[in-house]
Amino acid sequence: MSDGAMSIRSKFLRCCAAATLVAIAAFVGRTIASAAPLTFEEIAPGVFVHAGRIEETTPDNRGDIANIGFVIGAEAVAMIDSGGSVAVARSALAAIRAITDKPVRYLVNTHMHPDHMFGNQVFKAAGATLIGHHKLPAALAARAAFYKESMREQLGPALADAVTVTLPDETVEGERIVDLGNRKLTLKAWGTAHTDNDLTVLDAATGTLFAGDLVFMEHVPVIDGSIKGWLAQTPELEALPASRVVPGHGPASAPWPQAIAAQTAYLERLAADLRQAIADGVPLADAVETAGQGEGPEWRLFDAFNARNATAAFAELEWE
C-alpha cells in the first residue's frame, strides 16, 4: 500500500474512532439525562417509597441500591434521600412530578453515604432546602474525594463525573419539626450508630418512620460508626411512635418495631463473638473470619460486608 493510501486509511480510521466516541458519549449523556420515573409505592396516605435493589453498586443499577421516598403535605413535598446518582435522582423527581405539582420544599438526608445522597444536586436545583445531621457536612467533606473515586470505579466516569457533592443547607442537632402544610415531620439526629450522622424522619400523620440505615432488612447491616452505639440506641429507636418503618435497605416498608429484631440479633451475635475472641486472645485476622458467621444464612450480601463489620467492631470492642 502506498504512503498516500496509508495516510488516507489512517485518517479514515481516526475519523471512525472519533465518531464512535462521540456516539458513545451522546448515548451516555442521554442515559444520564433520562428521567423515566422510578416506581414508587404508596405505603400510607401521601407517603411514597421506592425500594432500591439489594445489591452492591454497579453500572447496571446506576447506584439505585437504597430506599428513598417522599411525603406530600397540603402545601409541599419532602423528599427523604436522593439516591446514588444524578440519574436516579432525576428519575425520582420525575416520579414526584407525575403524582403532584406541589413544590419539593425539603430534601432530608438520613446520612452521608453516596447511595443516599449523590443525587442531592437535582433537588437543590429544583428549589429544595437540603437538611441533614449536624455532623454530616464535616463527615462528608472528609470523604467526598474517596467517595467520588470509588464511584468512578463502580459506576464508570460518566455517572461519577455527573455528581457534584452537595452538602445540606441546614442541619439538625436534637430534633426539628418541618411542616408541609397540615403535615408535620419530626427529624431526629442520633448519636454514633450506623454512622456518626444518622437522622430519622417520622411522619406523625401516618405513623411512618423513615429510619435510613439505622434499620437494615434482608441486606446485612453495615457498620460505619459504632456497634456499641447502635445497640445502645436501639431501645430508643424502637420506642418511637411509629407503626411502620421504611428501612434504608430492604422492603419498602415493614411493621414497627418488629422489623428491627433480625438486625439486633445480628449485631448482638457479632459483638458477643468478638468479645469472646478478644478475651481468648484471638488475633484480629482470625476473629473476623468467624465472628457473626452463625447469622450468615439470614442475610443477603453477608460475605461482602460481614468481615468489614467484624474488623470495625473489633477495633472498638478491644478497648472496652
C-alpha positions as YAML, in Angstrom:
chain: A
units: angstrom
residues:
- id: 1
  name: MET
  ca: [0.00, 0.00, 0.00]
- id: 2
  name: SER
  ca: [1.37, 3.46, -0.91]
- id: 3
  name: ASP
  ca: [2.15, 6.08, 1.72]
- id: 4
  name: GLY
  ca: [-0.71, 8.19, 0.39]
- id: 5
  name: ALA
  ca: [-3.18, 5.34, 0.65]
- id: 6
  name: MET
  ca: [-1.97, 4.51, 4.15]
- id: 7
  name: SER
  ca: [-2.41, 8.14, 5.17]
- id: 8
  name: ILE
  ca: [-5.96, 8.22, 3.82]
- id: 9
  name: ARG
  ca: [-6.77, 4.94, 5.59]
- id: 10
  name: SER
  ca: [-5.27, 6.22, 8.83]
- id: 11
  name: LYS
  ca: [-7.34, 9.40, 8.67]
- id: 12
  name: PHE
  ca: [-10.45, 7.36, 7.91]
- id: 13
  name: LEU
  ca: [-9.88, 5.10, 10.93]
- id: 14
  name: ARG
  ca: [-9.27, 8.10, 13.18]
- id: 15
  name: CYS
  ca: [-12.50, 9.68, 11.97]
- id: 16
  name: CYS
  ca: [-14.38, 6.44, 12.62]
- id: 17
  name: ALA
  ca: [-12.91, 6.19, 16.11]
- id: 18
  name: ALA
  ca: [-13.80, 9.79, 16.84]
- id: 19
  name: ALA
  ca: [-17.33, 9.29, 15.57]
- id: 20
  name: THR
  ca: [-17.68, 6.19, 17.75]
- id: 21
  name: LEU
  ca: [-16.53, 8.09, 20.83]
- id: 22
  name: VAL
  ca: [-18.96, 10.90, 20.09]
- id: 23
  name: ALA
  ca: [-21.78, 8.38, 19.68]
- id: 24
  name: ILE
  ca: [-20.88, 6.66, 22.95]
- id: 25
  name: ALA
  ca: [-20.66, 9.99, 24.76]
- id: 26
  name: ALA
  ca: [-24.03, 11.02, 23.38]
- id: 27
  name: PHE
  ca: [-25.56, 7.71, 24.46]
- id: 28
  name: VAL
  ca: [-24.13, 8.02, 27.96]
- id: 29
  name: GLY
  ca: [-25.29, 11.62, 28.13]
- id: 30
  name: ARG
  ca: [-28.81, 10.60, 27.17]
- id: 31
  name: THR
  ca: [-28.71, 7.83, 29.77]
- id: 32
  name: ILE
  ca: [-27.68, 10.26, 32.50]
- id: 33
  name: ALA
  ca: [-30.17, 12.89, 31.39]
- id: 34
  name: SER
  ca: [-33.08, 10.48, 31.00]
- id: 35
  name: ALA
  ca: [-35.72, 10.83, 33.65]
- id: 36
  name: ALA
  ca: [-38.04, 7.89, 33.25]
- id: 37
  name: PRO
  ca: [-39.87, 7.83, 36.60]
- id: 38
  name: LEU
  ca: [-38.87, 5.26, 39.18]
- id: 39
  name: THR
  ca: [-41.60, 3.08, 40.62]
- id: 40
  name: PHE
  ca: [-42.85, 4.39, 43.96]
- id: 41
  name: GLU
  ca: [-45.30, 2.51, 46.17]
- id: 42
  name: GLU
  ca: [-47.80, 4.45, 48.28]
- id: 43
  name: ILE
  ca: [-47.27, 2.70, 51.61]
- id: 44
  name: ALA
  ca: [-49.57, 5.06, 53.54]
- id: 45
  name: PRO
  ca: [-51.72, 8.04, 52.50]
- id: 46
  name: GLY
  ca: [-49.37, 10.57, 50.92]
- id: 47
  name: VAL
  ca: [-46.23, 8.52, 51.68]
- id: 48
  name: PHE
  ca: [-44.40, 7.03, 48.70]
- id: 49
  name: VAL
  ca: [-41.33, 4.75, 48.72]
- id: 50
  name: HIS
  ca: [-39.04, 3.37, 46.04]
- id: 51
  name: ALA
  ca: [-37.22, 0.22, 47.19]
- id: 52
  name: GLY
  ca: [-33.66, 0.11, 45.88]
- id: 53
  name: ARG
  ca: [-32.06, -3.12, 44.76]
- id: 54
  name: ILE
  ca: [-30.33, -5.24, 47.37]
- id: 55
  name: GLU
  ca: [-27.03, -5.21, 45.53]
- id: 56
  name: GLU
  ca: [-23.66, -3.56, 45.58]
- id: 57
  name: THR
  ca: [-23.31, -0.54, 43.30]
- id: 58
  name: THR
  ca: [-22.91, -1.44, 39.59]
- id: 59
  name: PRO
  ca: [-23.31, 0.36, 36.25]
- id: 60
  name: ASP
  ca: [-26.46, -1.68, 35.67]
- id: 61
  name: ASN
  ca: [-28.23, -0.39, 38.80]
- id: 62
  name: ARG
  ca: [-26.83, 3.18, 38.49]
- id: 63
  name: GLY
  ca: [-26.44, 3.31, 42.27]
- id: 64
  name: ASP
  ca: [-30.14, 2.58, 42.82]
- id: 65
  name: ILE
  ca: [-29.49, 0.43, 45.89]
- id: 66
  name: ALA
  ca: [-31.09, 2.39, 48.74]
- id: 67
  name: ASN
  ca: [-34.70, 3.04, 49.68]
- id: 68
  name: ILE
  ca: [-35.82, 6.60, 49.02]
- id: 69
  name: GLY
  ca: [-39.21, 8.23, 49.43]
- id: 70
  name: PHE
  ca: [-41.32, 11.34, 49.70]
- id: 71
  name: VAL
  ca: [-44.20, 12.70, 51.77]
- id: 72
  name: ILE
  ca: [-46.86, 15.03, 50.36]
- id: 73
  name: GLY
  ca: [-48.46, 17.69, 52.56]
- id: 74
  name: ALA
  ca: [-51.19, 20.21, 51.81]
- id: 75
  name: GLU
  ca: [-48.63, 22.73, 50.56]
- id: 76
  name: ALA
  ca: [-45.38, 20.97, 49.75]
- id: 77
  name: VAL
  ca: [-43.36, 17.78, 49.42]
- id: 78
  name: ALA
  ca: [-40.41, 16.45, 51.42]
- id: 79
  name: MET
  ca: [-38.01, 14.02, 49.75]
- id: 80
  name: ILE
  ca: [-36.14, 11.61, 52.00]
- id: 81
  name: ASP
  ca: [-32.74, 10.79, 50.48]
- id: 82
  name: SER
  ca: [-31.90, 11.43, 46.85]
- id: 83
  name: GLY
  ca: [-30.42, 8.13, 45.65]
- id: 84
  name: GLY
  ca: [-26.99, 7.07, 44.50]
- id: 85
  name: SER
  ca: [-26.60, 9.04, 41.27]
- id: 86
  name: VAL
  ca: [-27.87, 12.03, 39.33]
- id: 87
  name: ALA
  ca: [-29.75, 9.62, 37.06]
- id: 88
  name: VAL
  ca: [-31.62, 8.07, 39.99]
- id: 89
  name: ALA
  ca: [-32.48, 11.48, 41.45]
- id: 90
  name: ARG
  ca: [-33.80, 12.77, 38.13]
- id: 91
  name: SER
  ca: [-35.99, 9.71, 37.81]
- id: 92
  name: ALA
  ca: [-37.25, 10.23, 41.36]
- id: 93
  name: LEU
  ca: [-38.10, 13.86, 40.68]
- id: 94
  name: ALA
  ca: [-39.94, 12.80, 37.53]
- id: 95
  name: ALA
  ca: [-41.96, 10.35, 39.62]
- id: 96
  name: ILE
  ca: [-42.91, 13.11, 42.05]
- id: 97
  name: ARG
  ca: [-43.97, 15.36, 39.19]
- id: 98
  name: ALA
  ca: [-46.16, 12.56, 37.82]
- id: 99
  name: ILE
  ca: [-48.05, 12.49, 41.13]
- id: 100
  name: THR
  ca: [-48.15, 16.12, 42.31]
- id: 101
  name: ASP
  ca: [-47.22, 19.60, 41.17]
- id: 102
  name: LYS
  ca: [-46.59, 20.80, 44.73]
- id: 103
  name: PRO
  ca: [-43.07, 22.13, 45.29]
- id: 104
  name: VAL
  ca: [-40.40, 19.91, 46.77]
- id: 105
  name: ARG
  ca: [-39.66, 22.14, 49.76]
- id: 106
  name: TYR
  ca: [-37.19, 19.87, 51.55]
- id: 107
  name: LEU
  ca: [-34.70, 17.11, 50.84]
- id: 108
  name: VAL
  ca: [-33.72, 15.30, 54.03]
- id: 109
  name: ASN
  ca: [-30.53, 13.22, 54.01]
- id: 110
  name: THR
  ca: [-30.58, 10.37, 56.51]
- id: 111
  name: HIS
  ca: [-26.75, 10.14, 56.48]
- id: 112
  name: MET
  ca: [-23.66, 10.74, 54.37]
- id: 113
  name: HIS
  ca: [-23.33, 7.59, 52.27]
- id: 114
  name: PRO
  ca: [-23.37, 8.13, 48.48]
- id: 115
  name: ASP
  ca: [-26.23, 5.72, 47.79]
- id: 116
  name: HIS
  ca: [-28.45, 8.05, 49.84]
- id: 117
  name: MET
  ca: [-27.25, 11.48, 48.76]
- id: 118
  name: PHE
  ca: [-25.37, 11.55, 45.46]
- id: 119
  name: GLY
  ca: [-28.50, 12.87, 43.74]
- id: 120
  name: ASN
  ca: [-28.70, 15.91, 46.02]
- id: 121
  name: GLN
  ca: [-27.85, 18.43, 43.32]
- id: 122
  name: VAL
  ca: [-31.02, 17.55, 41.39]
- id: 123
  name: PHE
  ca: [-33.28, 18.55, 44.27]
- id: 124
  name: LYS
  ca: [-31.16, 21.58, 45.09]
- id: 125
  name: ALA
  ca: [-31.67, 22.77, 41.51]
- id: 126
  name: ALA
  ca: [-35.41, 22.13, 41.89]
- id: 127
  name: GLY
  ca: [-35.52, 24.59, 44.79]
- id: 128
  name: ALA
  ca: [-35.46, 22.25, 47.79]
- id: 129
  name: THR
  ca: [-33.79, 23.16, 51.07]
- id: 130
  name: LEU
  ca: [-31.37, 20.36, 51.98]
- id: 131
  name: ILE
  ca: [-31.34, 19.19, 55.60]
- id: 132
  name: GLY
  ca: [-29.02, 16.74, 57.38]
- id: 133
  name: HIS
  ca: [-27.46, 15.80, 60.71]
- id: 134
  name: HIS
  ca: [-25.23, 18.48, 62.19]
- id: 135
  name: LYS
  ca: [-22.20, 16.19, 61.81]
- id: 136
  name: LEU
  ca: [-22.92, 15.32, 58.18]
- id: 137
  name: PRO
  ca: [-21.12, 18.24, 56.47]
- id: 138
  name: ALA
  ca: [-17.76, 17.56, 58.14]
- id: 139
  name: ALA
  ca: [-18.08, 13.79, 57.71]
- id: 140
  name: LEU
  ca: [-18.91, 14.03, 54.02]
- id: 141
  name: ALA
  ca: [-16.29, 16.69, 53.31]
- id: 142
  name: ALA
  ca: [-13.64, 14.36, 54.76]
- id: 143
  name: ARG
  ca: [-14.69, 11.51, 52.47]
- id: 144
  name: ALA
  ca: [-16.00, 13.22, 49.36]
- id: 145
  name: ALA
  ca: [-12.90, 12.65, 47.22]
- id: 146
  name: PHE
  ca: [-12.75, 8.98, 48.23]
- id: 147
  name: TYR
  ca: [-16.45, 8.51, 47.51]
- id: 148
  name: LYS
  ca: [-16.15, 10.10, 44.07]
- id: 149
  name: GLU
  ca: [-13.16, 7.91, 43.17]
- id: 150
  name: SER
  ca: [-14.98, 4.79, 44.39]
- id: 151
  name: MET
  ca: [-17.98, 5.79, 42.31]
- id: 152
  name: ARG
  ca: [-15.79, 6.09, 39.20]
- id: 153
  name: GLU
  ca: [-14.61, 2.53, 39.78]
- id: 154
  name: GLN
  ca: [-18.09, 1.17, 40.48]
- id: 155
  name: LEU
  ca: [-20.25, 3.09, 38.01]
- id: 156
  name: GLY
  ca: [-17.77, 4.46, 35.49]
- id: 157
  name: PRO
  ca: [-16.61, 8.03, 34.88]
- id: 158
  name: ALA
  ca: [-19.76, 9.30, 33.15]
- id: 159
  name: LEU
  ca: [-22.10, 8.69, 36.07]
- id: 160
  name: ALA
  ca: [-19.46, 9.64, 38.64]
- id: 161
  name: ASP
  ca: [-18.41, 12.87, 36.96]
- id: 162
  name: ALA
  ca: [-22.04, 13.98, 36.73]
- id: 163
  name: VAL
  ca: [-22.16, 14.20, 40.55]
- id: 164
  name: THR
  ca: [-21.46, 17.44, 42.37]
- id: 165
  name: VAL
  ca: [-21.19, 16.60, 46.07]
- id: 166
  name: THR
  ca: [-23.89, 18.81, 47.58]
- id: 167
  name: LEU
  ca: [-23.99, 19.45, 51.33]
- id: 168
  name: PRO
  ca: [-27.05, 20.32, 53.45]
- id: 169
  name: ASP
  ca: [-28.20, 23.92, 53.66]
- id: 170
  name: GLU
  ca: [-29.43, 23.38, 57.21]
- id: 171
  name: THR
  ca: [-28.56, 20.87, 59.92]
- id: 172
  name: VAL
  ca: [-30.29, 19.24, 62.87]
- id: 173
  name: GLU
  ca: [-28.92, 18.77, 66.38]
- id: 174
  name: GLY
  ca: [-31.50, 17.12, 68.58]
- id: 175
  name: GLU
  ca: [-34.91, 17.37, 66.91]
- id: 176
  name: ARG
  ca: [-36.61, 19.63, 64.38]
- id: 177
  name: ILE
  ca: [-40.15, 19.82, 63.01]
- id: 178
  name: VAL
  ca: [-40.79, 20.63, 59.36]
- id: 179
  name: ASP
  ca: [-44.32, 21.44, 58.19]
- id: 180
  name: LEU
  ca: [-45.51, 20.53, 54.71]
- id: 181
  name: GLY
  ca: [-48.92, 22.07, 55.29]
- id: 182
  name: ASN
  ca: [-51.11, 20.24, 57.81]
- id: 183
  name: ARG
  ca: [-48.42, 17.57, 57.87]
- id: 184
  name: LYS
  ca: [-45.51, 17.71, 60.27]
- id: 185
  name: LEU
  ca: [-42.38, 15.61, 60.08]
- id: 186
  name: THR
  ca: [-40.09, 15.14, 63.07]
- id: 187
  name: LEU
  ca: [-36.40, 14.98, 62.19]
- id: 188
  name: LYS
  ca: [-34.21, 13.42, 64.87]
- id: 189
  name: ALA
  ca: [-30.41, 13.38, 64.99]
- id: 190
  name: TRP
  ca: [-28.89, 10.30, 66.62]
- id: 191
  name: GLY
  ca: [-25.59, 9.54, 68.29]
- id: 192
  name: THR
  ca: [-22.99, 7.44, 66.51]
- id: 193
  name: ALA
  ca: [-24.51, 4.18, 65.28]
- id: 194
  name: HIS
  ca: [-24.53, 3.16, 61.59]
- id: 195
  name: THR
  ca: [-22.52, 6.38, 61.06]
- id: 196
  name: ASP
  ca: [-21.89, 9.43, 63.23]
- id: 197
  name: ASN
  ca: [-24.54, 11.39, 61.30]
- id: 198
  name: ASP
  ca: [-27.73, 9.31, 61.26]
- id: 199
  name: LEU
  ca: [-31.06, 11.13, 61.02]
- id: 200
  name: THR
  ca: [-34.60, 9.73, 61.10]
- id: 201
  name: VAL
  ca: [-37.85, 11.19, 59.77]
- id: 202
  name: LEU
  ca: [-41.18, 10.45, 61.47]
- id: 203
  name: ASP
  ca: [-44.48, 11.27, 59.79]
- id: 204
  name: ALA
  ca: [-46.91, 11.59, 62.69]
- id: 205
  name: ALA
  ca: [-49.97, 11.59, 60.44]
- id: 206
  name: THR
  ca: [-49.43, 8.00, 59.32]
- id: 207
  name: GLY
  ca: [-47.00, 6.66, 61.92]
- id: 208
  name: THR
  ca: [-44.36, 6.13, 59.24]
- id: 209
  name: LEU
  ca: [-40.69, 6.13, 60.27]
- id: 210
  name: PHE
  ca: [-38.02, 6.69, 57.64]
- id: 211
  name: ALA
  ca: [-35.11, 5.12, 59.51]
- id: 212
  name: GLY
  ca: [-32.37, 5.42, 56.91]
- id: 213
  name: ASP
  ca: [-29.60, 2.93, 57.57]
- id: 214
  name: LEU
  ca: [-30.36, 2.72, 61.26]
- id: 215
  name: VAL
  ca: [-32.54, -0.17, 60.08]
- id: 216
  name: PHE
  ca: [-31.50, -2.83, 57.58]
- id: 217
  name: MET
  ca: [-33.75, -5.65, 56.41]
- id: 218
  name: GLU
  ca: [-32.63, -8.54, 54.16]
- id: 219
  name: HIS
  ca: [-29.38, -6.64, 53.36]
- id: 220
  name: VAL
  ca: [-26.84, -7.38, 56.10]
- id: 221
  name: PRO
  ca: [-26.32, -4.33, 58.37]
- id: 222
  name: VAL
  ca: [-23.20, -2.27, 57.68]
- id: 223
  name: ILE
  ca: [-21.17, -0.68, 60.48]
- id: 224
  name: ASP
  ca: [-19.51, 2.63, 59.65]
- id: 225
  name: GLY
  ca: [-19.86, 4.09, 63.11]
- id: 226
  name: SER
  ca: [-20.20, 2.22, 66.41]
- id: 227
  name: ILE
  ca: [-21.66, -1.20, 67.11]
- id: 228
  name: LYS
  ca: [-21.96, -0.26, 70.79]
- id: 229
  name: GLY
  ca: [-23.70, 2.99, 69.98]
- id: 230
  name: TRP
  ca: [-26.06, 1.28, 67.55]
- id: 231
  name: LEU
  ca: [-27.11, -1.35, 70.07]
- id: 232
  name: ALA
  ca: [-27.34, 1.17, 72.92]
- id: 233
  name: GLN
  ca: [-29.73, 3.40, 70.96]
- id: 234
  name: THR
  ca: [-31.91, 0.60, 69.61]
- id: 235
  name: PRO
  ca: [-34.40, 0.69, 72.53]
- id: 236
  name: GLU
  ca: [-34.94, 4.43, 72.00]
- id: 237
  name: LEU
  ca: [-35.40, 3.82, 68.28]
- id: 238
  name: GLU
  ca: [-37.90, 1.03, 68.96]
- id: 239
  name: ALA
  ca: [-39.87, 3.33, 71.26]
- id: 240
  name: LEU
  ca: [-40.63, 5.91, 68.56]
- id: 241
  name: PRO
  ca: [-44.40, 6.21, 67.98]
- id: 242
  name: ALA
  ca: [-44.48, 4.54, 64.58]
- id: 243
  name: SER
  ca: [-46.48, 1.63, 63.20]
- id: 244
  name: ARG
  ca: [-44.38, 1.07, 60.08]
- id: 245
  name: VAL
  ca: [-40.77, 1.65, 59.10]
- id: 246
  name: VAL
  ca: [-39.03, 2.38, 55.83]
- id: 247
  name: PRO
  ca: [-35.60, 0.74, 56.23]
- id: 248
  name: GLY
  ca: [-32.58, 2.13, 54.44]
- id: 249
  name: HIS
  ca: [-32.25, -1.17, 52.60]
- id: 250
  name: GLY
  ca: [-34.83, -3.90, 52.19]
- id: 251
  name: PRO
  ca: [-38.57, -3.83, 51.52]
- id: 252
  name: ALA
  ca: [-40.42, -0.57, 51.01]
- id: 253
  name: SER
  ca: [-41.95, -0.85, 54.48]
- id: 254
  name: ALA
  ca: [-42.47, -3.24, 57.36]
- id: 255
  name: PRO
  ca: [-44.29, -3.32, 60.72]
- id: 256
  name: TRP
  ca: [-42.57, -1.42, 63.52]
- id: 257
  name: PRO
  ca: [-40.81, -2.22, 65.82]
- id: 258
  name: GLN
  ca: [-40.81, -5.89, 64.80]
- id: 259
  name: ALA
  ca: [-38.77, -5.02, 61.71]
- id: 260
  name: ILE
  ca: [-35.59, -4.35, 63.68]
- id: 261
  name: ALA
  ca: [-35.44, -7.70, 65.51]
- id: 262
  name: ALA
  ca: [-33.22, -9.52, 62.99]
- id: 263
  name: GLN
  ca: [-30.76, -6.63, 62.84]
- id: 264
  name: THR
  ca: [-30.47, -6.53, 66.62]
- id: 265
  name: ALA
  ca: [-29.84, -10.28, 66.72]
- id: 266
  name: TYR
  ca: [-27.05, -9.91, 64.15]
- id: 267
  name: LEU
  ca: [-25.33, -7.03, 65.93]
- id: 268
  name: GLU
  ca: [-25.60, -8.75, 69.31]
- id: 269
  name: ARG
  ca: [-24.17, -12.00, 67.92]
- id: 270
  name: LEU
  ca: [-21.32, -10.17, 66.19]
- id: 271
  name: ALA
  ca: [-20.46, -8.26, 69.38]
- id: 272
  name: ALA
  ca: [-20.64, -11.39, 71.54]
- id: 273
  name: ASP
  ca: [-18.42, -13.40, 69.18]
- id: 274
  name: LEU
  ca: [-15.84, -10.63, 69.04]
- id: 275
  name: ARG
  ca: [-15.80, -10.09, 72.79]
- id: 276
  name: GLN
  ca: [-15.17, -13.79, 73.27]
- id: 277
  name: ALA
  ca: [-12.39, -13.77, 70.68]
- id: 278
  name: ILE
  ca: [-10.75, -10.77, 72.34]
- id: 279
  name: ALA
  ca: [-10.99, -12.43, 75.75]
- id: 280
  name: ASP
  ca: [-9.39, -15.57, 74.30]
- id: 281
  name: GLY
  ca: [-6.56, -13.61, 72.69]
- id: 282
  name: VAL
  ca: [-7.62, -14.48, 69.14]
- id: 283
  name: PRO
  ca: [-5.86, -12.22, 66.61]
- id: 284
  name: LEU
  ca: [-7.96, -9.80, 64.56]
- id: 285
  name: ALA
  ca: [-7.28, -11.63, 61.29]
- id: 286
  name: ASP
  ca: [-8.67, -14.88, 62.71]
- id: 287
  name: ALA
  ca: [-11.53, -13.31, 64.66]
- id: 288
  name: VAL
  ca: [-13.07, -11.59, 61.65]
- id: 289
  name: GLU
  ca: [-13.26, -14.88, 59.76]
- id: 290
  name: THR
  ca: [-15.56, -16.47, 62.33]
- id: 291
  name: ALA
  ca: [-17.42, -13.67, 64.13]
- id: 292
  name: GLY
  ca: [-21.09, -13.44, 63.26]
- id: 293
  name: GLN
  ca: [-20.99, -16.42, 60.92]
- id: 294
  name: GLY
  ca: [-23.98, -18.04, 62.61]
- id: 295
  name: GLU
  ca: [-26.14, -15.20, 61.30]
- id: 296
  name: GLY
  ca: [-24.99, -15.60, 57.70]
- id: 297
  name: PRO
  ca: [-27.98, -17.52, 56.30]
- id: 298
  name: GLU
  ca: [-30.32, -14.72, 57.40]
- id: 299
  name: TRP
  ca: [-28.77, -12.01, 55.25]
- id: 300
  name: ARG
  ca: [-28.01, -11.07, 51.66]
- id: 301
  name: LEU
  ca: [-24.56, -9.64, 50.83]
- id: 302
  name: PHE
  ca: [-23.27, -11.22, 54.04]
- id: 303
  name: ASP
  ca: [-19.94, -12.24, 52.51]
- id: 304
  name: ALA
  ca: [-19.41, -8.75, 51.12]
- id: 305
  name: PHE
  ca: [-19.82, -6.93, 54.43]
- id: 306
  name: ASN
  ca: [-19.56, -9.18, 57.49]
- id: 307
  name: ALA
  ca: [-15.75, -9.26, 57.65]
- id: 308
  name: ARG
  ca: [-15.66, -5.46, 57.30]
- id: 309
  name: ASN
  ca: [-18.19, -5.16, 60.11]
- id: 310
  name: ALA
  ca: [-16.16, -7.50, 62.29]
- id: 311
  name: THR
  ca: [-12.99, -5.52, 61.64]
- id: 312
  name: ALA
  ca: [-14.63, -2.22, 62.60]
- id: 313
  name: ALA
  ca: [-16.30, -3.69, 65.67]
- id: 314
  name: PHE
  ca: [-13.13, -5.49, 66.85]
- id: 315
  name: ALA
  ca: [-11.22, -2.20, 66.84]
- id: 316
  name: GLU
  ca: [-13.93, -0.66, 69.02]
- id: 317
  name: LEU
  ca: [-14.54, -3.55, 71.40]
- id: 318
  name: GLU
  ca: [-10.91, -4.38, 72.17]
- id: 319
  name: TRP
  ca: [-10.65, -1.09, 74.10]
- id: 320
  name: GLU
  ca: [-13.57, -1.80, 76.45]
...
